[in-house]
Amino acid sequence: MKNRTPLTPAPGKAGPRTAARRLAVLASVGVLLAGLTACSAQADGADGGQAATPPAGSGTDSRLESIKAEGVLRVCTTGDYRPFTYLDPDSGEWSGIDVDMVRDLADRLEVEPEFVQTTWKDLMPDFLAGCDIGVGGVSISLARAEQAFYSDPVLTEGKTPITLCGKEELYDTVEEINQPGVRSIMPIGGTNEVFAEEHYPNGELIKFEDNNTIFDEIVAGRADVMTTDASETRWVANEYPELCAVHPDDPFNFSQKAYLLPLGDTVFQDYVNQWLVMAEADGTYDAAKETWWGSEG
């Protein structure tokens, strides 16, 4: 005779249906208790009890607070890219559009600006090592955006050539510059080097250390052309009567300049962006540009 599982459980043991009902009840109780606990936690926060963790960038760890506390705005800049940033080797004085702008930012923060000279190839390491803001004609790139925030763009332009006057038609296309024997000069590091390496692989690339004297190489005949930002070609063409900007109003590509800011710090980013709005509205930015570009800048 086969053994059969009894339909009625033995004393002290719950049957499948009874056990299921008990589990359902326990689950309901658990949900109710969880809801009560959550409500209690919210009430504690509202009544001044245990405070909720502040969201990222809420201001408790923003660079804005440390700048005010220390009384110093640390500014990374190369000092070799006029009209945006220039360090006079004789006087040690800083000048430039972006230099004037960060001085204004420091004034509004009621702190002192501290300029940290860097190079284009060391800009990001030096900025990450301790600067609060990076300025001086800094182009927006995705590679930099992986390591830092940007302010809103302060200038929209693109790369365009500059060469000896009278030779503009020889170097007014990428194809003409990307030829064997054409000597393209560029500073080491930065977006000019990246652009030249990408677009002129067949040309002769001359990587030059001193961005303050780089255009002297074209005047002296040791280089043929440099492809740089349209804003720089305009300024250089005014400073060097021998050099002419090639179609600065119709550059080869699209680019924007902005200020480097600490990655993840939305509080400081918002502050800087609001300051830029005010500086553009009250004439501060126009005044900074006029020194270098005139009233049409």
N, C-alpha and C positions, 0 to 999 in steps of 0.2 A: 504494500500500500504506500503510495507516494506521500511525502510530507508536503503540506500546503501552507503558504504564508497566511496567518490569520488576518482577516479584514479588520478586526478590532485589536488595537495594540494591547500588549501586556501591561499590567499595572506599572506605573512609573515611567512608561515610555510613550512619547508622543507619536501619533501616526503622521503620515506625510501631510495630510490636509491641515491637521492641528499645528504641526510645526511651521507650515507655510504661513498660517494665520498669525502665529506668534512673531515670526520674522517680519511680517508686514507691519505689525503693531510697533515692534522695536524700531523699524526704519522710520516710521512716522514720528515717533518720539524723538529720534535722533535729529530729524529735519527741524522739528519744532525747537529743540534745544539750540541748534546751530543758529536759527533765526533770532532767538532771544539773545544769544551771545553777541551776534553782530549788532543788534539794536543797542545793547548795553554799551558796546565799544563806541558806537557813534555818539551815544548820549554822553559818555565820559569825555570825548573830545569836545563836544559842544559846550559842556559845562566847565571846561578848563581842566579836565583831568589829563590822562595820558594823551599827548598831542600826536596827530598822525604824522607819518614821515613826509617831509616836504618833497614835492616833485623836483626832478633834476632841473637845474637852472633857475631855481626859485629865488636866488639871491643870497642864500646862506653861504654858498661857497663860490660866489662870482668873483672874478678878477676885479670887478668894479669896487667891491668893498676893500680889497687889499690895496688897491691903488690909492684910495682915499686915506686908508689907515697909515700907509707908508709915506704919503705925500709926494710920490714920484710916479711918473708915467714913463716906462722904459720903452724906447722906440728903436726897433731894428731898421736900419737903412744903409744902403751901400755908399752913398755920398759921391757917386760917379755917374749919375744919370740925370743930367740937366735936360729939361727944366724942372724936374721933379725933386731931385735931391743932389746937393753938391757940398762937399767939404773942402774948403780952401786950404791947400797944404801949407800955405805961409801963415795965414792968420788963425787957422783952426776954427773959423766961423762956418756954421751951417747955413745953407740957403736952399731955396727951391719951393715950388708950389706946395708939395706935400709937407715939407718942413714947416712952412707957415701955417698949414692947416692943423698939424698936430700940436703946434704951439697954442693955437686957439683952443683946441680940445683940452689941453692941459689947463689953460686959463679957466675954462668953464668948469673943470673938475676941481679947481683951486689947488692944483698940485704943480710940481716942477717937471718939465720934460727932461729926460736923460737919454741922449742919443748914443746908440750902440752901433758902431760901424761894423759892417759885414761885407761879404762879397756875394755875387750872384750864386756861386756854387755852394756857399755856406749859409745862404739866407735861411733856409728851413731849419737846419740844425741849430743855428744861433737863435732863431725865433723860439723854437721849442725849448731851448735851454734857459729862457728867462725873460723874454720880451713880452710886453703887454700888447703891442701893436707893431705891424710891419708895414712900412710905407716906402714910396719912392719909385712910382711907376711900375708897381707890381701887377703883372698880368694874371688874370684868372686862368687856372689850369686844373684839370681833374686830378693830376698828380699832387698838386699842392692841397686841393680840397680834401684829399684823404687824410691830411695831417692838421688842417686848420680850417676855421670858418673864414668867410669873407664878409666884408661890409657890402652894402649895396654898391653897384658899380659907380665910379666917379667919372669914367671916360669910356666911350665906345669908339673904336677905330680899327686898325688892322696893320699888317706888315706891308711896307712898300720900300723900294730901293732909293738910295741916294748915291750919286756919282759925280764926276766932274761935269761942270756945265758944258753943254755941247755934245755930251755922250748919252743923253737921256734915252734916245731911241735905240741905242745898242743894248740897253738893259731894262726895257720896259715890260718884259714878260718873263715868266719863270723859265720857259724853254730857252730863251736867249742867255739867261744867267747860268743855266744848267748845261754848260758846254765846257769841254776840255780847254784849259788855258785861261778861263775866266776866273779871276781871283776874287773870291768873296771873303770879306773879313768880318769877324764877329767877336764879341767878348765871350770869355769862357763862362759857361753856366748860363742859365736863364733861357727864355723862350726864343731869342734870336738864334742861338746855337741849335736848338731843337729844330727850328724852322729850316735852317740852312742844311742840316744833315738830312732832313726828310726830303727836301725839294731840289737840292743841288748835289746829288751823289756823283755826278759826272764832272762837276767843276772842281776847282782848287779851293779848298777851305782853309783859311788862315785864322787860327784861334789866337786872340790877342789878350794880353793880361790887363792892360790899362785902358779902361773905357773912357777916361778923360782925354786921352791923346789918340784914340783909335782913328779919328777922322783925319788926323795929320798924315796917316799912312796912305790914304787915298790921294790927298793933295800932293804928297811926295812921289806918287807913282808906284808905291810898293803894293798897292791893292787897287782893284778896279771898281768895286761896288760893295755896299753894305746894305743888307735888308733889315730894317728895324721898324719900330712903330712910327706911324705917320706923324704923330705929335713931335717925336724927336727929330725927324727929318725937317720939319718946318723950322724948328728952333736952330738946328745946325745950318740950314741954308741961310738964315739971317746972320749967323756968326761967321760963316766962311763964305766969302764972295765967290770962291772958286767952285763951290759945291751946289748942286741943284737937286731938290727933291723930285722924284719921279712919280707922277700921278698920286699925290697924297690924299686926294679926295676920292680916289678909286683904288683902294688897297687890294692886295692879293687875297686877303682873308678877313675874317671877322674876329675881333678880340675886344676884351674889356679890361679895364684896370680897376682895382679896388684895394682895400686895406686888409691885411692879414689880421685875424683875431683868434683867440684861443678856441680850440675845438670843443664844442659842446656847451660853451658859455653863452646861452641865449640872452641872458640878462645884459651882459656887456655888449653883445651884438646889437640888441635893440637900442641901447643907449647911444652907441656910436651912429647907428642909422638915423635916429631922431636928431642927433646933433648935425649930421650931414644935411638933413632937410632944412634945419634952421640956418645953417651956414650958407646954403644956396639961396635961401629966401631973403636973408638980411644983407647979402652982398659980400660976405666974408670970402667965399670961394672965388667970386669974380675978381676981387681985389688981389688975391693970391696969384691968379692967372695973369692979370694985367701987367705985373712986373716983368713977366717973361714973354708974353705973347701980344701985349698991347690990348687995347679995348676990344679988338675983334676976336680975342682968344676965347 
